[in-house]
Amino acid sequence: MTYVEGFVVAVPTANKEAYRKHAADAAPLFREFGASRMVECWGDDVPDGKVNDFKGAVQAKPDETVVFSWFEYPDKAARDAANEKMMSDPRMEKMGADMPFDGMRMIFAGFDSMIDDRAAGKMGYVDGYLVPVPDSNKDAYRAMAAKASEVFRDYGATRVVEAWGDDVPDGKVTDYHRAAHRKDGETVVFSWVEWPDKETRMAGWDKVMKDERMQHDPNDQTFDGKRMIYGGFAPIVET
């Protein structure tokens, strides 16, 4: 199944167009290196959390916006080969010197998809999630996610992806472990839901919340929902 390189970035809001151009200019290189898809999404509906949230994940400042981004590869081998090429290509070195954001606070990691369900339609809006899941509950989480995917697609979502943390490094300033307040014996899941547009997403969520298939069992401890991070994002680059 699809291998995902997932990113979360804090970008000065004033640099939105510079960031979009930077990402768009880099996209042909990533495709050349082997990525099958590259998506950059600008924070639109990113709430503050009681325990953690996307802003805290990258230590976003008041004048910054969170970007949720990912690259898709056919498999891990293709991703690893692409990363090797990136590290040695002088064109990437030049782009790295001109980043319109603080790369030290960017978080990134490799994730192996375990749910990748699609429906007809294009992507015009994205719900992004980071979820800490006990390793012992991986199968239970997959089953729960598959059930939820069906509900989301019934109400307008065009794709649902759940990707299990595989190559998740520790960062000097920020990382996925700290973002999700990961405990020993847990793995971070990188997940997203694609919608045709924000209006469909809003209407879909209203129906999802009322659907009896999504009613939460208080005895279900598949993961700690209080530490789940989520937000709504508008795509600015897709190749």
C-alpha positions as CSV (number, residue, x, y, z in Angstrom):
1,M,0.0,0.0,0.0
2,T,0.9,3.7,-0.2
3,Y,3.9,4.9,1.9
4,V,3.5,8.4,3.2
5,E,6.0,11.0,4.2
6,G,4.0,13.3,6.4
7,F,4.9,16.9,7.4
8,V,3.6,19.6,9.7
9,V,5.0,23.1,9.3
10,A,4.6,26.5,10.9
11,V,4.7,29.2,8.2
12,P,4.5,33.0,8.7
13,T,1.0,33.9,7.5
14,A,2.5,36.8,5.5
15,N,4.6,34.2,3.6
16,K,1.7,32.1,2.2
17,E,2.3,32.9,-1.4
18,A,6.1,32.5,-1.0
19,Y,5.5,29.1,0.6
20,R,3.1,28.1,-2.1
21,K,5.6,29.0,-4.8
22,H,8.4,27.3,-2.9
23,A,6.4,24.1,-2.7
24,A,5.2,24.3,-6.3
25,D,8.7,24.9,-7.6
26,A,10.0,21.9,-5.6
27,A,7.2,19.6,-6.7
28,P,8.7,18.6,-10.1
29,L,11.9,17.5,-8.3
30,F,10.0,15.3,-5.8
31,R,8.1,13.7,-8.7
32,E,11.4,13.2,-10.5
33,F,12.8,11.5,-7.3
34,G,9.9,9.1,-7.2
35,A,7.0,10.7,-5.3
36,S,3.6,9.7,-6.9
37,R,1.8,12.6,-5.2
38,M,2.6,15.8,-3.2
39,V,0.0,17.8,-1.3
40,E,0.4,21.0,0.7
41,C,-2.6,22.2,2.8
42,W,-2.9,25.6,4.5
43,G,-4.5,25.7,7.9
44,D,-8.1,26.9,7.8
45,D,-10.0,25.5,10.7
46,V,-7.3,24.5,13.2
47,P,-8.7,24.6,16.8
48,D,-6.9,25.0,20.0
49,G,-6.8,21.8,22.1
50,K,-7.0,21.3,25.8
51,V,-4.0,19.0,25.9
52,N,-2.3,19.3,22.5
53,D,-3.0,20.7,19.0
54,F,-1.4,21.4,15.6
55,K,-0.2,24.8,16.7
56,G,1.7,23.3,19.7
57,A,3.0,20.5,17.5
58,V,5.2,23.0,15.6
59,Q,5.3,25.7,18.3
60,A,3.4,28.0,15.9
61,K,3.6,31.7,16.8
62,P,0.6,34.1,16.7
63,D,1.5,35.3,13.2
64,E,2.0,31.8,11.7
65,T,-0.3,29.3,10.1
66,V,0.1,25.5,10.3
67,V,0.6,23.6,7.1
68,F,-0.4,19.9,6.8
69,S,1.5,18.2,4.0
70,W,2.4,14.8,2.6
71,F,4.2,13.0,-0.1
72,E,2.9,9.6,-1.4
73,Y,5.2,6.8,-2.6
74,P,4.4,3.3,-4.0
75,D,6.3,1.8,-1.1
76,K,9.0,2.4,1.5
77,A,11.8,1.5,-0.8
78,A,10.8,4.2,-3.3
79,R,10.6,6.7,-0.4
80,D,14.1,5.8,0.9
81,A,15.5,6.0,-2.6
82,A,13.9,9.4,-3.1
83,N,15.4,10.7,0.2
84,E,18.8,9.6,-0.8
85,K,18.5,11.5,-4.1
86,M,17.3,14.6,-2.3
87,M,20.2,14.6,0.0
88,S,22.7,14.6,-2.8
89,D,21.0,16.8,-5.4
90,P,22.4,20.4,-5.5
91,R,19.0,21.7,-6.6
92,M,17.6,20.7,-3.2
93,E,20.4,22.3,-1.4
94,K,19.6,25.6,-3.0
95,M,15.9,25.3,-2.2
96,G,16.8,24.5,1.4
97,A,18.7,27.7,1.7
98,D,15.6,29.7,0.6
99,M,12.9,28.2,2.8
100,P,10.2,30.8,3.8
101,F,9.6,29.1,7.1
102,D,11.6,27.8,10.2
103,G,12.7,24.4,9.2
104,M,13.9,23.6,12.7
105,R,10.3,23.4,13.9
106,M,9.0,21.3,10.9
107,I,8.1,17.8,11.9
108,F,8.3,14.9,9.4
109,A,8.3,11.1,9.4
110,G,7.5,8.1,7.3
111,F,4.2,6.3,7.7
112,D,2.9,3.0,6.3
113,S,-0.7,3.2,5.2
114,M,-3.1,0.6,6.6
115,I,-6.3,2.2,5.3
116,D,-6.6,3.8,1.9
117,D,-10.2,4.0,0.8
118,R,-11.4,6.1,-2.1
119,A,-14.6,7.3,-3.6
120,A,-15.4,9.3,-6.7
121,G,-14.6,13.0,-6.7
122,K,-11.7,15.4,-6.4
123,M,-10.0,16.9,-3.3
124,G,-10.9,20.4,-2.3
125,Y,-10.5,20.3,1.4
126,V,-8.7,18.1,4.0
127,D,-9.2,17.0,7.6
128,G,-5.8,16.1,9.1
129,Y,-5.2,14.1,12.2
130,L,-2.3,12.9,14.4
131,V,-3.3,10.1,16.8
132,P,-1.2,8.2,19.4
133,V,-2.3,4.5,19.5
134,P,-1.1,1.7,21.7
135,D,0.9,-0.8,19.7
136,S,-1.2,-3.6,21.1
137,N,-4.3,-1.9,19.7
138,K,-3.1,-1.7,16.1
139,D,-5.6,-4.2,14.7
140,A,-8.4,-2.8,16.8
141,Y,-7.6,0.7,15.5
142,R,-7.5,-0.5,11.9
143,A,-10.9,-2.1,12.3
144,M,-12.3,1.0,13.9
145,A,-10.8,3.2,11.2
146,A,-12.2,1.0,8.5
147,K,-15.7,1.4,10.0
148,A,-15.3,5.1,10.2
149,S,-14.0,5.4,6.7
150,E,-17.2,3.9,5.4
151,V,-19.3,6.4,7.3
152,F,-17.2,9.4,6.0
153,R,-17.4,8.2,2.4
154,D,-21.2,7.7,2.8
155,Y,-21.5,11.4,3.6
156,G,-19.3,12.8,0.9
157,A,-15.6,12.2,1.6
158,T,-13.6,11.2,-1.4
159,R,-10.7,9.5,0.3
160,V,-9.7,8.3,3.8
161,V,-6.1,7.4,4.7
162,E,-4.7,6.0,8.0
163,A,-1.0,5.5,8.1
164,W,0.9,3.8,10.9
165,G,4.2,5.4,12.1
166,D,7.1,3.5,10.7
167,D,10.2,5.9,10.5
168,V,9.4,8.5,13.1
169,P,12.6,10.3,14.2
170,D,13.2,12.3,17.4
171,G,13.6,16.0,16.6
172,K,15.8,18.6,18.4
173,V,13.0,21.1,18.8
174,T,9.7,19.3,17.7
175,D,8.6,15.9,16.6
176,Y,5.6,13.7,16.2
177,H,6.2,12.0,19.5
178,R,6.0,15.3,21.4
179,A,3.2,16.5,19.3
180,A,0.9,13.6,20.3
181,H,2.3,13.3,23.8
182,R,3.2,9.7,22.8
183,K,3.8,7.3,25.7
184,D,6.1,4.2,25.7
185,G,4.4,1.4,23.8
186,E,2.5,3.8,21.5
187,T,2.8,4.7,17.8
188,V,1.7,7.9,16.1
189,V,-0.8,7.6,13.3
190,F,-0.8,10.2,10.4
191,S,-4.3,10.4,8.9
192,W,-6.4,12.5,6.6
193,V,-9.8,12.7,5.0
194,E,-10.3,14.3,1.6
195,W,-13.5,16.2,0.7
196,P,-14.6,17.8,-2.5
197,D,-14.9,21.2,-0.8
198,K,-15.3,22.8,2.7
199,E,-19.1,23.0,2.3
200,T,-19.3,19.2,1.7
201,R,-17.0,18.6,4.7
202,M,-19.2,20.7,7.0
203,A,-22.4,19.0,5.9
204,G,-20.7,15.6,6.0
205,W,-19.5,16.1,9.5
206,D,-22.9,17.1,10.7
207,K,-24.3,13.8,9.4
208,V,-21.3,11.8,10.6
209,M,-21.8,13.0,14.2
210,K,-25.4,11.9,14.1
211,D,-24.8,8.5,12.6
212,E,-25.3,5.7,15.0
213,R,-22.3,3.8,13.6
214,M,-20.1,6.6,15.0
215,Q,-21.6,6.6,18.5
216,H,-18.6,6.2,20.9
217,D,-18.6,3.3,23.3
218,P,-17.3,4.6,26.6
219,N,-15.6,1.3,27.2
220,D,-13.7,1.5,24.0
221,Q,-10.1,2.4,24.9
222,T,-8.6,1.9,21.4
223,F,-6.7,5.2,21.7
224,D,-6.7,8.3,23.9
225,G,-9.0,10.8,22.1
226,K,-7.9,13.6,24.4
227,R,-4.4,13.5,22.7
228,M,-5.7,13.3,19.2
229,I,-4.8,16.3,17.1
230,Y,-7.1,17.5,14.3
231,G,-7.8,20.4,12.0
232,G,-9.2,21.5,8.6
233,F,-6.9,22.5,5.8
234,A,-7.3,24.0,2.3
235,P,-5.0,22.6,-0.4
236,I,-2.7,25.1,-2.0
237,V,-0.4,22.7,-3.9
238,E,-1.3,19.3,-5.4
239,T,0.7,17.4,-8.0
